[in-house]
Amino acid sequence: MMKQTFVFIGCILLWTGNSARAQETGVEGIFPEVDGYDIVFDYPVYQPGNLWDYINGGADAYLSYDFVDLHIAEYSRGGGAPVKVELYRHATPVHAYGIYSQERYPDFHFVDVGAEGYQEGSTLNFVAGRFYVKIMSHDEDAETKRFIQEIARKVAGNIDPEPSLPVALSLFPSENRLPRTETFISQNFMGHEFLSDVFAVQYEEGDDRFTLFLLEKEKPGECREILEAYYRFTKTGFREGEYHMMNDPYNGLVGLRLKGNRIWGISGLNSEEQIRGILGSV
């Protein structure tokens, strides 16, 4: 009897401890109360030092997007499988969007939740503010899927009633743009350490499919340093000017346009004339 009492008390302490931690970090109010459902905080708060304990294989990707912490709650009713809500908080909304963009595909079933979201069966993922949110259940019935949508909208509203995608994505031209191909890559874009914090979008023009990308820095001098690093990588001397054509041994012809504190680039095309024409329009 005493052993059972200690186990019961331990469970209570775990629940209250995790709930208090959620309150301290300002996320407790994000989890909505839902009539007829019990909400339980049975998981610890995961931070950069222990995220591997929860998503061992994927932790490095999240950490590369300035992961801050992960809060988890479960909603249950009766004997069905619980609905789990995971709140991945990142340093900025752009970083939250970045990790979200790495895990979504253009052919998913998109739903109007948060800044952007999709639902596949009983899994619904979306991004809003600094949070990448995942909601899931092992139950695949219609009622569970409906509840997942309901709680997703409540969570999204508690995070940010008017969420939006990163402003930089609005700078990309709409013509020939492939829907839902926008991404933000925090590190090693195209395999290069000197290309970081890059927005990229896929385009299709005739038989050509290519990537238009953008780097935006605080100072124009930072952009020049990136160009110099690219020239060193291709083992060619730096050339002054607005347009730069790089013969990248790993990515083929890469065209770049230096424009103030921005670098626009294209990969996937073989014609310098075509590259210049597209870059000249942005």
N, C-alpha and C positions, 0 to 999 in steps of 0.2 A: 504493500500500500504506500509506504514512504517513497519507494522508488518511482511509482506512478505519479506521486505528487510532485517530485522533483522534475520529472519529465514534463508535466503539465506546466509548472512554473517556468521551466526553461523555454517552452514554446511561447508563453506569454511575454517573457522578457525579449525574446527574439523579435516577436511581432511589434511590441512597443518600441524597441530600439530602432528597428528599421523605419517605423512610422515617424519616430522623432527625428531621425536622420533626414527623412524626406522633407519634414517641416523645416529643419534647419537650412537645408539647401534650396528652399523655395519651390519645391516641386509638388508638395503634398496637395495643394489646391488644384493641380492639373488633373489628378485622378478624380473623376466625378462620382458622386454617390448615385446609385441607380436603384429604384424601387424594386424589391424582390430579389436583389442580388447581394451577396456578402462580398466584401472586398478584403483581401488578405495580403499583407506584406510579409511573405515568407522568405524572400531572397535578401541577401546583403546588398548594400550599395556598392556597385563595382566602380573602380577608379582605374587610372592607367596602370597602376602597379599590380592589379589582380584581375584585369579583364580577361586574361588568358584562362582563368578558372571557369569562365562561362562560355566564351567563344574562342577556344584555343586556336583553331585554324584561321579565324578571321580577325583576330585581335590586332595584328600589325596594320592591317588596312585601316581600321578605325583610328588607331593611334596616329597614323600619318595625316589624318584630318582633324588634328587637335581635339581628340576626344577628352571630355571632362569627367563625366560620370554616367552611370546607367542605373535607373530606378525601375523596379519591376513590381507590378501588382497583379493579382489574379481575382477575377470575378467568377463566382460560382452560384448555382441555384439548383437545388435538388441533387439528383444523382448523375447529372451529365458532366462531361468534361469541362474544366474551367476555361475561361477566356483570359489569356495572358496579355498584358499590356506592357511593352518595353519602351522606356523613354531614354534614348541615347542623346545626351546633351553634348554639344560641341562648342568650341570657343566663339564661333561666329555663325550667323545664318548661312554664309557662303560655304563654310566647312560642313555644316549639316547637309546642305544641298549636295555638296560634293560626294559624300559617302552614299547618299541616297542615289545619286546619278550613276554610281558604279554598280548598283545592284538592280536597277530597273532596265527593262528592254522595251524597244518601241512597240512591240506587238502585245504587250500586256493589256489587260482590261482596266482602263483608267477611270477613276471616280473623282467626283468633285469634293475632295476633302483636303484641307490644308492648302499650301501653295501648289502642290501637285501630289497625287497619290494613285495607287492602283490596288485592285483586289483580285486575287487568284484563289478561288475556293474560299476556305475559311482563314485566309491570311490577307490582311490589309496593311499596307505600308504607305506612309506619307511623310512629307517634310513640312515643318512649320516653324518659323523663327529659328532658334538655335537647336531645335530638336528633330531628330530622325526617329519616327515612331513606328513600332511594329506591333500589330495586334493579331493574335492567332488562337486557334483552338483545334483540337483533334476531332471535334464534331463537325460534320459536313452538312447538317440539315439546314433547311431554309430559315428556320427561326434563329439559329446560331449566326448565320451569315447576316441576317437582318440586324441582330443585336450588335454584331461587330461594326456594321456601318453606323449604327446609332451612337455607340460609344466613341467611335473614331471622330465623329463630328463634334461631340461634346469635348473630347480631349483637344482637338484642333482649336475649337473656340476658346478654351481656357488658356491655351498657349498664346494665340494671336488671333483676334477676331477678323483681322484683315491681312492675312499672310500674302506674301508675294515672292516671286522668283527673284534671283539676283539681278540687279539693274543692268549689269554688263551684258546679259543675254539679249536685252532689247537693242543693243548696238549692232547685232548681226542682221544682215539683210534677210528679208522674208522670201525673196524669189528663189526658187529651186531648193529651199530648205526642207530637209526631211524631218517630219514631226517626231518629237520625243527623242531626238538624238543628242540633245544638249548635255554636256558633261562639264564638270570642273575637276581638274587633275591637280592635286596639291604638290606632287613630287614626280620627278623623273619622266616628264612628258616625252614621248617618243624615245624613251630610254636615256635621256640626257639629264644629268644632275643640274645643269645650268638653266634648264627650262622647268620652272615651278610656278604654281598658282596660275594655271592656264585654263581658260574657257575654250571649249571646242564644240563645233557643230558640224554635222554631216550634211553634204549637199550632193545633188544629182543634176547634172546638166547634159542632156543627150545621153550618150553612152558612158559619160565620165562620172565617177563618184569620187568625191574628194572631201578633205577636212579643212575647214576654215577655223583658225584659232586666234586667240587674243591673249596677250600678256599686258597687264596694266600695272605700272610701278609709280611710286611716289615722285620720283625725279627722273628726268630724261637721261641723266648720266647713268642710271641703273640699266636702262635699255641698251645704251652703248656697250656697257660691260658684258651684257648677254650676247650681243652681236660679236664682240671680240672673242668671247669664249667659243662661240660657234665656229668662227674663222679658224681659231687654233685647232679645234677638233678636226676640221676638214683639211688642216695643214696648208692653208692658203693665207696670203697676206690680206690684212684688213683693207677694205675699200670704202672710201667715204661715199655718202649718197643716201637717198631715200629708199631705194630698192636693192635687195641683196638676194642673189641666187646661190643656194648652197647645194653642192653635190654630196649629199649625206650617204655614206656607204651602207647605212642600215635602213634609211627611209627614202632613198631616191632623191629626186629633185625637190627641194624645199624652198619656196619663195617667201621672203620676208619684206615687210614695209615698215620702216621706222617713222613714226608719226607722233612727235612730242614725247609724252611719257607712255606711249603705247607701241607695242609691236604686233602687227597683224601678220599672220602667216598662213600658208597653204601647203598641204602635202597631198600627194595622190595624183597630181597632174604632171604631164611630161612636156608641156608647151610653156616656155617662158612668156610668150606673148599672151597666152590665155591667163597665166598667173598674174601678169602685170595688169591686165584688164580687170580682173576681179578685185585685186588688191587696190586698184585705183578707185574703186567704187565705195570703199569703206573708209 
